[in-house]
Amino acid sequence: MDQSFEITERPPPPPPPNTPPPPSRMQQQRERIHNPLHPHHLGNIPSGYTTQRLQEWGPMYIFDAMTSDAFIRGVSIPSSTPDGIVRVRVDPAAGGRPFFLRKMFVSAVVRCGCGTGEGARSGGEIFPIHVEYALYRAPLLAAVLLSGFVCRGDYVEIPMPHPEVWREVVVWIYTGLWDGGEEVLENIMYLGGRV
């Protein structure tokens, strides 16, 4: 588990005795998202080959909820958020109370020069995301998915400068194609991507 993440809201106290028990620790560990591109899993497969396959298969896996790791919704960055702090909301798929993760990602904010949004967390559509593509194109998103707190099937709200163009960012993550729009570029840079 990534110890640099901080949970800012804890789950409520245990439920009354008449409720079913929560899943065991072993069940929870099996559902955690792992890094399939780690050399331990890939063995002697060259990274260039893996990168090429991700590029080729991106159009087949984009928007594929059946094989995805988590469901991501881009939301606006609250104006009260200090620069460099990313506050991510996680809604567990297995039920339970949503919680927030908080981590400092100064480089993302500095790289894009983005400010914060206004008011409440407004956002765009929810899209299924595979951790392989997050690792390949959006390091900040990959760090959240691989934090050890997010499990397969969870719904995650990740802040970004322009959540209204989240769909275009997802297309870029999987295909490398984008329309050249400045708002899409700011989101890409905020997520740690390079064009």
Helices and strands as residue ranges (DSSP letters): E 6-7, H 25-31, H 39-42, H 47-61, E 70-76, E 85-91, E 99-104, H 106-112, E 123-129, H 131-137, H 139-145, E 155-160, G 163-165, H 166-175, H 182-190
